[in-house]
Amino acid sequence: MAPYRNVRYWLGDFRRRHALTNKEKFNHAHAKLCNVIERAFGVLKARFPILKRMAPFPLETQWNVTVSCFVLRNFIRKQGLDDKLFTQYDQPDVSLGNSRGHIDANEDEVEALGTTSYWEYMTQLRDEIAEQLMQSTEHMI
C-alpha cells in the first residue's frame, strides 16, 4: 500500500512538527513501519549472507531459507544468546547501508500490479486506516 503522494513522508519531517492531518498520520505510520521492516531485513542479510544471493534458487527454496533465517534469529533472541551482530544492529543509530530510506510511490506502477478496482480498493482501505489513526490519536488527548 503506497503512502499519500505530495504529503509529508520522511521521518525527519515529523521531528519538528507532529502529524496534523489523517494523511500525515498515515504517512508517518507508513514510514515508521517501512523503517522497521527494512531494518529487520537488513539485520537478517548481515547475519545470514545467503539472503543476499538467493536468485539462483527456486522460489520455494528462497521462501524456506528466508523463513529458516527468521526462525534462527527468533531462537537466538528468545534464548537470550549473545549475538554481537544482532546487538549492534539493535542500536538506533546504526546504518544498514543498503536501506533505501524511503518508498517512491508511483501510482502508475502500483496500478500496473492490479486492476482499477484493486487500486480503488487500496485507496479506500488507506483512507480508512488514516481515519482510524486520526481517531485513535484524538481518544488519547
C-alpha positions in Angstrom: 0.0 0.0 0.0 1.5 3.3 -1.1 1.7 6.4 1.1 -0.2 9.5 0.1 1.6 11.5 -2.6 2.5 15.1 -2.0 2.1 14.7 1.8 4.9 14.8 4.3 6.5 11.3 4.5 10.1 11.4 5.8 10.5 10.6 9.5 12.7 13.7 9.9 9.9 15.9 8.7 7.9 14.9 11.8 10.6 15.8 14.3 9.8 19.5 14.3 6.1 19.3 13.8 3.8 16.3 14.6 1.4 14.9 12.0 -1.7 17.0 11.9 -4.0 15.5 9.2 -5.1 12.0 8.8 -3.0 11.7 5.6 0.1 12.9 7.5 -0.6 10.5 10.3 -0.9 7.6 7.8 2.3 8.6 6.0 4.1 8.9 9.4 2.9 5.4 10.4 3.8 4.1 7.0 7.3 5.5 7.1 7.9 4.1 10.6 6.7 0.6 9.6 8.8 0.6 6.5 11.8 1.6 8.6 11.2 -1.4 10.9 10.8 -3.8 8.0 13.9 -2.6 6.2 15.9 -2.7 9.5 14.7 -6.3 10.1 15.7 -7.5 6.7 19.0 -5.5 6.9 19.9 -7.3 10.1 19.0 -10.7 8.6 21.0 -10.0 5.5 24.0 -9.0 7.6 23.7 -12.2 9.8 22.8 -14.6 7.0 24.6 -13.6 3.8 22.8 -16.3 1.8 19.9 -13.9 1.8 21.9 -11.6 -0.4 22.5 -14.1 -3.2 19.5 -16.4 -3.4 18.5 -15.6 -7.0 19.6 -19.0 -8.5 17.4 -20.9 -6.1 13.7 -21.8 -6.9 11.1 -19.6 -5.2 10.1 -22.3 -2.8 13.7 -22.8 -1.6 14.1 -19.0 -1.3 11.0 -18.9 0.9 12.2 -21.8 3.1 15.7 -20.2 3.5 14.1 -16.9 4.5 11.7 -18.4 7.0 14.6 -20.5 8.4 16.7 -17.4 8.9 13.8 -15.7 10.8 13.3 -18.8 12.9 17.0 -18.9 13.8 17.0 -15.2 14.6 14.0 -15.6 16.8 15.5 -18.6 18.6 18.7 -16.6 19.3 16.7 -13.7 20.7 14.3 -16.0 22.7 17.1 -17.9 24.3 18.9 -14.7 25.2 22.0 -15.8 23.4 24.6 -13.1 22.9 24.9 -12.3 19.2 27.2 -9.3 18.6 25.8 -8.5 15.2 22.2 -8.5 16.4 23.2 -6.4 19.4 25.0 -3.9 17.1 22.0 -3.6 14.8 19.6 -3.1 17.8 21.3 0.3 18.3 19.0 3.0 16.8 21.8 5.0 15.0 23.3 2.0 13.1 23.1 2.5 9.4 22.2 -0.6 7.4 24.0 0.7 4.3 21.6 -1.0 1.9 18.4 0.7 3.1 16.5 2.8 0.6 15.4 5.1 3.3 12.1 5.8 1.6 9.4 4.5 -0.6 8.8 6.1 -4.0 5.1 5.8 -4.6 4.3 5.9 -8.2 0.6 5.3 -8.8 1.2 4.2 -12.4 3.5 1.4 -11.2 1.1 0.4 -8.4 -1.9 0.3 -10.8 0.1 -1.9 -13.2 0.1 -4.5 -10.4 -3.7 -4.8 -10.4 -6.9 -3.7 -11.9 -8.5 -0.3 -11.5 -10.9 -1.8 -8.9 -7.9 -3.1 -7.0 -6.4 0.3 -6.9 -9.7 1.9 -5.8 -10.0 -0.7 -3.0 -6.4 0.0 -1.8 -7.1 3.8 -1.9 -10.3 3.3 0.1 -8.5 1.0 2.6 -5.7 3.5 3.0 -8.3 6.3 3.7 -10.0 4.1 6.3 -6.7 3.3 8.1 -5.8 7.0 8.0 -9.1 7.9 9.6 -8.7 5.2 12.3 -5.2 6.6 13.1 -6.7 10.1 13.4 -9.5 8.8 15.7 -7.2 6.8 17.9 -5.0 9.9 18.4 -8.0 12.0 19.3 -9.0 9.5 22.0 -5.5 9.8 23.6 -5.8 13.5 24.1 
